[in-house]
């Protein structure tokens, strides 16, 4: 499985090829539907693969053998379809003797880690934020001086399935801390964080009628934190408040602020929110893997 970029080509190892050669990977990288098909999140997949290659982790992907975990079906109430999809994946895992899985999608992470065991699938499942933290702690990834993000203002949006569902709050923040950036928290963060609006299969439908979309509310909160706009933060009373919230003015001298995410759904919703507020010129949305890969000088 070849991944072609302008810089160089990486031959991503397939699990089937390793198994045929009698080899076992250290981890199975579960790409996920978004990581394989969504053009924006493909860049996250490439960034994470670059990091794995850079530090010498022996990994493999399933390629065409990987199918949806069944998370959207389960959240939408189709338990039968979920179990069909889950059992297909479990059969594949068992056939290869998979023990350790790393994924950049909190939805995939939560489903395989917490819901597959009831169907007989028991594996060590790690979200890529935790895996990156481990690599940093082991000294295998180290961003000298913070790289190009040194001093830049960054705020982190907690994914519901990473945070509240699995109590992972510090790993992504520890990863961001290596960038030596100006990290700021939103008004609602960690256990009190606000959903991006895409969880629970909401990604696949239009929002119910209301006064404001949740992703717009969350983006306003992120922008207010990045701009140091206390008045705008105080004005965020909730999506049912009817308070649309004025677009915060950029801080003096603010060149490029970043909303960091660790989930493909959050990536889409926060990016759409930034576009809604017409702030694409000075606010960008990046995944943790993209930030580390860029700071390490890896062309993703």
N, C-alpha and C positions, 0 to 999 in steps of 0.2 A: 504494500500500500504506500504509494509515493505521495508526499506532500511537496508541491512545487511552489517556491517563492522566488521573488526577484533576486534574492541573495544567494540561495543555494537550495538544493533539494535534500529533504530528509526522508529516508525510507522508514516509515512507521511500521514496526514489526507486528505481524498478525499472529494471534494466538494459535491459529491452525498450523502456521509454518513452524512456530517454536515447538509445538507438540509433535509434529512430524519429525523434527530433528532431535526429539528426546530432551528438550530443554524446558525449563520453567522460568517464568518471569518473577521478579520481586513483587511487582504489582500488576494487576489488570487495570488499565485506564478505561473507565466507563465513560464514553464520550457523551452519550445522551442525545436525544432528538435535536435539541437546540444546537448543541455543539457540532452536530453533523450537518444540519440543514439550514439553520438560520445564518444568513450571511454575516451579520454583526458578531454573533457568538462563535463563528468559526475562527475569528481572530483570537478569541480566548483559548480555544483548543490548540491553535498553532503556538500561542505563547507558552502554554503549559508544556507542550511537547518539547519546545526549545529548551525550557528549564530542565526537563527530565534528561534530555540529551546532554545538556551542559554539565550536569552534576554526575552523569554516568549511572543513573538508575536504570536497571534492567526492567523494561516494561513491555506490555503488548496490548493491543486492542482486539476486539472481536470482529471489527469490520462489518461485513454483511450479515454476520451471525448475531449482531446486537439488535434487539428490538426494544420497543418502548417498555419501560418498567411496569406500566399499567397505572401509574399515578393519576393521570387525567381521568381515566375511566372510573377509578375508585372514588375520586372526589366528586365526580358527576353522578355517582350513585349506581354505576354499572359494575356490581361486584363480580358477576359472572365473567365479564370481559377482563376485569383485572386479574382474576385467578388464572384465566387462560394465558394471558401475557406473562404473568409471574412464573407459572409453571414451565413455560417455554424457556425462559431465561435460567431458571434454576436447573433445568435439565442440561442446558449448555454449560453452566458453571460446574456442575457435578461431572460432566463428561471430561472437562479439562482439569479437574481437581483444583479449581480456583479457591484460594483462601483469603486473599487480600485484595480489596477493590478500592480504587481512588476515583472520585468523580468531582467535577466542577459544578454540578447541579445539586442544590440542596433538596430538591424534590426527589430526584433519583436517590440521593444519599439517604433521606428519611425513609423512603419506601423499601429499599433493599435492606437497610439496617434494622428497621423496626417492624416491618410488615411481612417480609419474606420468611422470617423464622417460623411463623405460624403455619407456613406451607412447606416447611422442611429445609428452607435455605438459610444456613447459618454461616456468616462470613464476617471477617473484619472489614468494616466499611469506614473509609476516611474521606472527609471533605477536603478539597484541595487547599483550603485556607489552613487547616490543621497540618496537612502534609508540608506545605510551604514553611509553616512555623517550625516544624521538626527539622527541615533542611537548614534553616537559618540557625537554629539552636546547635546543630551538629557542625556548624561552620562550613557547610557545603555550598551555601548561598550567602553572600555577603556583599552588600551594596556600599562601596567605599564612599563615605561622605554624603550619602543620600542620593548620589547621582543627580540627574537633571531635575528631580523633584524637590531638592533641598530648599526648604523655606516656603514652598508653595502651600497654599491653604487647601486642605483636604477634609471632607466629612464623609463618614462611613454610614451607609444605610444597612441596617440589620435585616437580613432575610428571615421571614417568620419560621421557615422550616429549618433554618440553621440555628437561630436564636431561641425563640420560645419553645419550639418543638424538641430541640436537642441541647439547649443550654450552652451553645458555643458562641461566646461573645468576645473573649479575649484573643483568641488565635488570629482573627483577621486584623485586629488592632495592633497586635504584636508585629505582624507582617508589615503593616503600614509604618510602624515606628522605625523600621530600619531605613526608611526613606528620608528620615530627618526632616520631615515636612511639618507644617503648622497644622496639627490635627485638631479639629473642632467638633464637638458633639452637637447633634440636633437637640431641639427641645424635648423630643420624645426619642429615646434611644434605649438600646439593650432590651431588658424585659418589658419596658414601657414603649418600645418602638411601634411605629405605625406601619401597617402593611402597605406595600406598593400598590395593592389593588388587584393583583393577578392570582392570588392564591385560591385554593379551594375550587379549581377549575374555572375561576372567573376570567382567566386568560383567554378562554375560548368563546366568550360571549360579550355582548355589549352590556355596559353597566345599567343597573336599574335607574329609572328616572330619579333625579335628585337635584340638589342645588350646586354640587361641585363633585367632579370625579376625584376619587381617593388619590390617584397618582399626582394630580395637580396640587392637592393639599400637601402631600408629602414633598413634592418638589419645591413648593413655596417655603416649606420649613427648612429644606436643605439650602436653598438660596439665601434665606435669612441668616442661617448659621454661617455660611461662607462669607456673607457681606458684613457680618457683625452688626446686623440690623435688629436691635432689641425691640423697637416699635413693631416691626413686622412680625417678630416672634410672638409678641403679646397679642397681636391681632389674629393669630391662628387659633380659632376656637372650635374647630371641628368641621367635618364635611357637611354637616346638616345645619351649620350656623347661618349660611347665606352670606358669610363674609368672604368675598372672592379674594381679598388680600391684594394689596398693591404690589406690583413687581418691585422688589428691593433694588435700590440703586447700587451699582458696583462700588466697592470700596475704592478710595483714591489709590491709584497706582496698581490696582488689581489687574494682572495680566491674564492669568489662567488659573482658575480654580477647578477643583475636581470633586465629583461625587463618586466615591468608590463603592462598588457592589461586589457581591460574590454569588450571583444567581442570574441565570439567563432571563427569567421573567422580570426580575427587578431591573435588569439592564434595559429591557424594552420599555417598561413603564416609566422609569426615571428619565430615559432619553426622550420619550414622548412628552413628558412633563416639561423638560428643559426647552423643547421646541415650542410647546404651548406658551411658555413665558418669554419666548424669543430671546433666549440667552445663550444660544449656541456659539456666539462669537467669543465668549469668555468663560464658559462653563462646559466641561466635558465629563462624560460618564465612562469610567474605566473599571474593568475587573482587576482584582488583586494580581492575578497572573500577568496581565498586560503591564501593570506598573512595575513589577519585579523584573520581568523580561526586558523592558525598556531600560530600566535603571542599570541592569547588568550588561547592557549593550548587545543584547541578543535580538536579531532581526526576526520579529514575529509576523 
